[in-house]
Amino acid sequence: MMGYLAIFILVAGVSVYVIFKLHQLNSETRHVLRTDHRILDSKEKMAASILSQLQNGRKYVVTKDPLFYEQFLSAKELFNQAFSEVFFMADTLEKKDSLKRIEMAYRRYLSLMEEEIEKARLHPPTPRRYYEMEIKKTADSILGELEKLEIHARHDIRHRMKKWEGAGAKARTLAIFMSLIIMLLVISTSLLITRSITKPFTLLMNKTKEISRGAFNSDLEISSPPEISELARHFNAMCRQLNIVDKMKSDFFSTMSHELRTPLASIKEGISLLKDGIGGISADKQAKLLNILTMETNRLIGHVNSFLDLSKMEAGMMTYRFEQGSLHPLIKKAMMEVVPLVEAKKIKFEATMTEELPMIKMDDERILQALRNLIGNAVKFTPEGGRVRISARPGVQGLEVSVADTGPGIPKEDIPTIFEKFHQVSVRHSERTNGTGLGLAIVKHIITAHRGRVWVESETGRGSTFSFVLPA
């Protein structure tokens, strides 16, 4: 706050100074426009008026034409108006002295002109050499004084311009100097503020990376502004809670493995023994019941395995064994597993695979699990007489695999969340799936772990195409 306050004061000071100088410049400019330039304009009007009076007065004396006398009087009135305007605008002693001399000379000039005009009216033409010389001499003195008045006005303009130039140079130097100081202050303050923020956030980022690797140590100590220190305290509290949750998760895995998988395996084995006739001959109804129990037990074991696999994937605890291999045998194996269901529903089942598929680095079991989920879903939701097509081909980004069906499709609003866990879509012309909603979530985790990408293209009523790309 102190750094920003200092910068604000400097910027405000420079701004006030600049505004003050601009105000001065505007004042001087207005003065020049309202005074000196108007004096120059009035000077031109008075000079033109004197020449007009001199010319029209001479013509009237010679011709006695009243028109020339009227023009003489009009020029006289114009001179008086211009002189009155200049007289009130004069702002220096030199200008006022020049105007006084002009006024005296003009009075003598008018007196001579009126005498000559009066004599010309009353007497026949007589030699006017005296009047001509005196009038010309007086007019020249007036014009000379007007030239002096112009010199004084232009001198004042030049003086003010030099004054502006000096003030502008000082303002420019001060502005540059203050700008450098402000820049240094901004940089130093920004560095201090940035360091006080980025250093704690770097520690937080490193600690977050540790948490992503599964290390939940609550040992983050940050000496920083109060807000970030408070964040660090809450971060440590979160780490402690994560430690508790992680322990609960581990305990849950152990309980699930021991309390669910082991009993289910025992039940499955017992049912198999009963079906084989060990323990006595079973009746037909009992055999059917045992078959149902076998199917449901297998389904339950599959659900439990899906829960455990997804939990391990989300926790980053799933182990992958990457080896170079081909997708050909995995796709064929996944297709063979669903042949009974395909034949029962009379589905047209086809595969389009390029013979020269590139070798990829993968975990065979996990990729096979992903293929089973995608192909199984396609067969499950394709109606009788439909079609399921699996294709594999080299692409720009790697090896691309697609599973297309002619099922009811996926509503547009469900596509963005179709790969989330526990997400089940209510589809037209089909009952809601009785699965766990984990299959596609597991597929996404597996493909992502292989540095690939998975997506779906679907339209309600026109089937769906699930695709994924694995880097070759």
HUPEVEN-V106832 format. One record per residue. N is the residue number from 1. RES is the residue in three letters. D_FIRST is the distance of its C-alpha to the first C-alpha in Angstrom with 2 decimals. Layout:
# HUPEVEN-V106832
N/RES/D_FIRST ; N/RES/D_FIRST
This chain:
# HUPEVEN-V106832
1/MET/0.00 ; 2/MET/3.79 ; 3/GLY/5.43 ; 4/TYR/5.15 ; 5/LEU/5.94 ; 6/ALA/8.58 ; 7/ILE/9.87 ; 8/PHE/10.22 ; 9/ILE/12.07 ; 10/LEU/14.22 ; 11/VAL/15.11 ; 12/ALA/15.92 ; 13/GLY/17.98 ; 14/VAL/19.87 ; 15/SER/20.53 ; 16/VAL/21.91 ; 17/TYR/24.01 ; 18/VAL/25.39 ; 19/ILE/26.21 ; 20/PHE/27.95 ; 21/LYS/29.95 ; 22/LEU/30.91 ; 23/HIS/32.08 ; 24/GLN/34.17 ; 25/LEU/35.59 ; 26/ASN/36.51 ; 27/SER/38.16 ; 28/GLU/40.18 ; 29/THR/41.17 ; 30/ARG/42.35 ; 31/HIS/44.28 ; 32/VAL/46.03 ; 33/LEU/46.93 ; 34/ARG/48.06 ; 35/THR/49.88 ; 36/ASP/50.91 ; 37/HIS/51.66 ; 38/ARG/53.57 ; 39/ILE/55.48 ; 40/LEU/56.48 ; 41/ASP/57.59 ; 42/SER/59.56 ; 43/LYS/61.12 ; 44/GLU/62.46 ; 45/LYS/63.84 ; 46/MET/65.60 ; 47/ALA/67.09 ; 48/ALA/68.41 ; 49/SER/69.74 ; 50/ILE/71.64 ; 51/LEU/73.25 ; 52/SER/74.13 ; 53/GLN/75.67 ; 54/LEU/77.62 ; 55/GLN/78.97 ; 56/ASN/79.88 ; 57/GLY/81.40 ; 58/ARG/83.67 ; 59/LYS/84.73 ; 60/TYR/85.54 ; 61/VAL/87.64 ; 62/VAL/89.65 ; 63/THR/89.99 ; 64/LYS/89.58 ; 65/ASP/87.67 ; 66/PRO/85.58 ; 67/LEU/82.97 ; 68/PHE/82.02 ; 69/TYR/81.74 ; 70/GLU/79.42 ; 71/GLN/77.22 ; 72/PHE/77.33 ; 73/LEU/76.14 ; 74/SER/73.38 ; 75/ALA/72.07 ; 76/LYS/72.30 ; 77/GLU/70.17 ; 78/LEU/67.56 ; 79/PHE/67.43 ; 80/ASN/66.99 ; 81/GLN/64.12 ; 82/ALA/62.29 ; 83/PHE/62.99 ; 84/SER/61.67 ; 85/GLU/58.44 ; 86/VAL/57.91 ; 87/PHE/58.91 ; 88/PHE/56.08 ; 89/MET/53.49 ; 90/ALA/54.40 ; 91/ASP/51.37 ; 92/THR/52.75 ; 93/LEU/55.82 ; 94/GLU/57.41 ; 95/LYS/57.29 ; 96/LYS/58.76 ; 97/ASP/61.58 ; 98/SER/62.41 ; 99/LEU/62.58 ; 100/LYS/64.90 ; 101/ARG/67.22 ; 102/ILE/67.17 ; 103/GLU/68.07 ; 104/MET/70.99 ; 105/ALA/72.29 ; 106/TYR/72.04 ; 107/ARG/74.05 ; 108/ARG/76.78 ; 109/TYR/76.61 ; 110/LEU/77.17 ; 111/SER/79.94 ; 112/LEU/81.79 ; 113/MET/81.38 ; 114/GLU/82.68 ; 115/GLU/85.63 ; 116/GLU/86.57 ; 117/ILE/86.29 ; 118/GLU/88.36 ; 119/LYS/91.07 ; 120/ALA/91.20 ; 121/ARG/91.81 ; 122/LEU/94.60 ; 123/HIS/96.46 ; 124/PRO/97.61 ; 125/PRO/95.59 ; 126/THR/95.75 ; 127/PRO/94.15 ; 128/ARG/90.37 ; 129/ARG/89.54 ; 130/TYR/88.09 ; 131/TYR/85.76 ; 132/GLU/84.67 ; 133/MET/83.74 ; 134/GLU/81.99 ; 135/ILE/80.08 ; 136/LYS/79.01 ; 137/LYS/78.00 ; 138/THR/75.94 ; 139/ALA/74.30 ; 140/ASP/73.39 ; 141/SER/71.81 ; 142/ILE/69.74 ; 143/LEU/68.64 ; 144/GLY/67.87 ; 145/GLU/65.67 ; 146/LEU/63.91 ; 147/GLU/63.23 ; 148/LYS/61.77 ; 149/LEU/59.60 ; 150/GLU/58.34 ; 151/ILE/57.65 ; 152/HIS/55.61 ; 153/ALA/53.57 ; 154/ARG/52.93 ; 155/HIS/52.06 ; 156/ASP/49.41 ; 157/ILE/48.02 ; 158/ARG/47.86 ; 159/HIS/46.26 ; 160/ARG/43.51 ; 161/MET/42.99 ; 162/LYS/42.64 ; 163/LYS/40.18 ; 164/TRP/38.11 ; 165/GLU/38.39 ; 166/GLY/37.14 ; 167/ALA/34.24 ; 168/GLY/33.39 ; 169/ALA/33.56 ; 170/LYS/31.23 ; 171/ALA/28.75 ; 172/ARG/29.05 ; 173/THR/28.56 ; 174/LEU/25.50 ; 175/ALA/24.04 ; 176/ILE/24.78 ; 177/PHE/23.37 ; 178/MET/20.08 ; 179/SER/19.95 ; 180/LEU/20.49 ; 181/ILE/17.72 ; 182/ILE/15.28 ; 183/MET/16.75 ; 184/LEU/16.41 ; 185/LEU/12.74 ; 186/VAL/12.28 ; 187/ILE/14.68 ; 188/SER/13.39 ; 189/THR/9.75 ; 190/SER/11.55 ; 191/LEU/13.97 ; 192/LEU/11.76 ; 193/ILE/10.02 ; 194/THR/13.56 ; 195/ARG/15.23 ; 196/SER/13.32 ; 197/ILE/14.40 ; 198/THR/17.72 ; 199/LYS/19.20 ; 200/PRO/19.21 ; 201/PHE/20.43 ; 202/THR/23.09 ; 203/LEU/24.27 ; 204/LEU/24.39 ; 205/MET/26.33 ; 206/ASN/28.75 ; 207/LYS/29.26 ; 208/THR/29.97 ; 209/LYS/32.55 ; 210/GLU/34.15 ; 211/ILE/34.40 ; 212/SER/36.04 ; 213/ARG/38.57 ; 214/GLY/39.31 ; 215/ALA/37.48 ; 216/PHE/35.70 ; 217/ASN/34.56 ; 218/SER/31.78 ; 219/ASP/30.42 ; 220/LEU/26.93 ; 221/GLU/24.61 ; 222/ILE/20.97 ; 223/SER/18.48 ; 224/SER/15.14 ; 225/PRO/12.28 ; 226/PRO/14.13 ; 227/GLU/14.70 ; 228/ILE/16.45 ; 229/SER/18.23 ; 230/GLU/19.58 ; 231/LEU/20.72 ; 232/ALA/22.48 ; 233/ARG/24.25 ; 234/HIS/25.50 ; 235/PHE/26.52 ; 236/ASN/28.59 ; 237/ALA/30.11 ; 238/MET/31.05 ; 239/CYS/32.68 ; 240/ARG/34.70 ; 241/GLN/35.86 ; 242/LEU/36.76 ; 243/ASN/38.80 ; 244/ILE/40.67 ; 245/VAL/41.23 ; 246/ASP/42.38 ; 247/LYS/44.88 ; 248/MET/46.06 ; 249/LYS/46.51 ; 250/SER/48.54 ; 251/ASP/50.63 ; 252/PHE/51.17 ; 253/PHE/52.39 ; 254/SER/54.77 ; 255/THR/56.06 ; 256/MET/56.55 ; 257/SER/58.35 ; 258/HIS/60.62 ; 259/GLU/61.10 ; 260/LEU/61.46 ; 261/ARG/62.54 ; 262/THR/65.19 ; 263/PRO/66.92 ; 264/LEU/66.84 ; 265/ALA/68.41 ; 266/SER/71.07 ; 267/ILE/71.80 ; 268/LYS/72.12 ; 269/GLU/74.51 ; 270/GLY/76.56 ; 271/ILE/76.92 ; 272/SER/78.04 ; 273/LEU/80.67 ; 274/LEU/81.94 ; 275/LYS/82.22 ; 276/ASP/84.21 ; 277/GLY/86.72 ; 278/ILE/85.88 ; 279/GLY/86.46 ; 280/GLY/89.09 ; 281/ILE/89.84 ; 282/SER/87.47 ; 283/ALA/88.61 ; 284/ASP/87.40 ; 285/LYS/85.04 ; 286/GLN/83.63 ; 287/ALA/83.20 ; 288/LYS/81.31 ; 289/LEU/79.11 ; 290/LEU/78.47 ; 291/ASN/77.51 ; 292/ILE/75.03 ; 293/LEU/73.62 ; 294/THR/73.35 ; 295/MET/71.46 ; 296/GLU/69.05 ; 297/THR/68.54 ; 298/ASN/67.78 ; 299/ARG/65.38 ; 300/LEU/63.62 ; 301/ILE/63.42 ; 302/GLY/61.93 ; 303/HIS/59.28 ; 304/VAL/58.41 ; 305/ASN/58.22 ; 306/SER/55.94 ; 307/PHE/53.60 ; 308/LEU/53.53 ; 309/ASP/53.13 ; 310/LEU/50.20 ; 311/SER/48.50 ; 312/LYS/48.91 ; 313/MET/47.61 ; 314/GLU/44.47 ; 315/ALA/43.89 ; 316/GLY/44.49 ; 317/MET/47.56 ; 318/MET/50.24 ; 319/THR/52.18 ; 320/TYR/53.28 ; 321/ARG/56.06 ; 322/PHE/55.68 ; 323/GLU/58.86 ; 324/GLN/60.28 ; 325/GLY/62.52 ; 326/SER/63.85 ; 327/LEU/63.16 ; 328/HIS/66.82 ; 329/PRO/68.18 ; 330/LEU/65.18 ; 331/ILE/65.52 ; 332/LYS/69.29 ; 333/LYS/68.91 ; 334/ALA/66.44 ; 335/MET/68.84 ; 336/MET/71.86 ; 337/GLU/70.26 ; 338/VAL/70.08 ; 339/VAL/73.54 ; 340/PRO/75.22 ; 341/LEU/72.74 ; 342/VAL/72.99 ; 343/GLU/76.77 ; 344/ALA/76.77 ; 345/LYS/74.64 ; 346/LYS/76.55 ; 347/ILE/73.34 ; 348/LYS/73.62 ; 349/PHE/71.78 ; 350/GLU/71.15 ; 351/ALA/69.13 ; 352/THR/68.33 ; 353/MET/67.29 ; 354/THR/67.47 ; 355/GLU/69.69 ; 356/GLU/67.44 ; 357/LEU/64.28 ; 358/PRO/61.87 ; 359/MET/61.40 ; 360/ILE/58.05 ; 361/LYS/56.31 ; 362/MET/56.28 ; 363/ASP/57.05 ; 364/ASP/60.43 ; 365/GLU/60.32 ; 366/ARG/56.90 ; 367/ILE/57.71 ; 368/LEU/61.03 ; 369/GLN/59.22 ; 370/ALA/57.06 ; 371/LEU/60.22 ; 372/ARG/62.03 ; 373/ASN/59.31 ; 374/LEU/59.17 ; 375/ILE/62.95 ; 376/GLY/63.65 ; 377/ASN/61.37 ; 378/ALA/63.00 ; 379/VAL/66.50 ; 380/LYS/65.61 ; 381/PHE/64.29 ; 382/THR/66.87 ; 383/PRO/69.78 ; 384/GLU/73.41 ; 385/GLY/74.68 ; 386/GLY/71.18 ; 387/ARG/69.89 ; 388/VAL/67.38 ; 389/ARG/66.67 ; 390/ILE/64.88 ; 391/SER/64.01 ; 392/ALA/62.57 ; 393/ARG/61.98 ; 394/PRO/59.93 ; 395/GLY/56.91 ; 396/VAL/54.26 ; 397/GLN/51.75 ; 398/GLY/54.44 ; 399/LEU/57.15 ; 400/GLU/56.98 ; 401/VAL/58.79 ; 402/SER/59.37 ; 403/VAL/61.10 ; 404/ALA/62.23 ; 405/ASP/64.09 ; 406/THR/65.69 ; 407/GLY/64.33 ; 408/PRO/62.74 ; 409/GLY/59.37 ; 410/ILE/55.84 ; 411/PRO/54.18 ; 412/LYS/51.36 ; 413/GLU/48.80 ; 414/ASP/49.69 ; 415/ILE/49.37 ; 416/PRO/45.58 ; 417/THR/46.04 ; 418/ILE/49.54 ; 419/PHE/48.45 ; 420/GLU/46.55 ; 421/LYS/48.31 ; 422/PHE/50.43 ; 423/HIS/50.41 ; 424/GLN/53.90 ; 425/VAL/54.97 ; 426/SER/57.56 ; 427/VAL/59.78 ; 428/ARG/62.50 ; 429/HIS/66.11 ; 430/SER/65.10 ; 431/GLU/64.31 ; 432/ARG/60.89 ; 433/THR/60.78 ; 434/ASN/61.63 ; 435/GLY/59.45 ; 436/THR/56.22 ; 437/GLY/53.90 ; 438/LEU/52.91 ; 439/GLY/55.03 ; 440/LEU/52.74 ; 441/ALA/49.64 ; 442/ILE/51.59 ; 443/VAL/52.58 ; 444/LYS/48.99 ; 445/HIS/47.96 ; 446/ILE/50.99 ; 447/ILE/50.50 ; 448/THR/46.77 ; 449/ALA/47.69 ; 450/HIS/50.06 ; 451/ARG/47.23 ; 452/GLY/48.92 ; 453/ARG/48.20 ; 454/VAL/50.06 ; 455/TRP/50.27 ; 456/VAL/52.66 ; 457/GLU/54.23 ; 458/SER/56.03 ; 459/GLU/57.38 ; 460/THR/58.93 ; 461/GLY/62.70 ; 462/ARG/62.72 ; 463/GLY/61.83 ; 464/SER/58.97 ; 465/THR/58.30 ; 466/PHE/56.15 ; 467/SER/55.25 ; 468/PHE/53.48 ; 469/VAL/52.99 ; 470/LEU/53.20 ; 471/PRO/52.35 ; 472/ALA/55.63
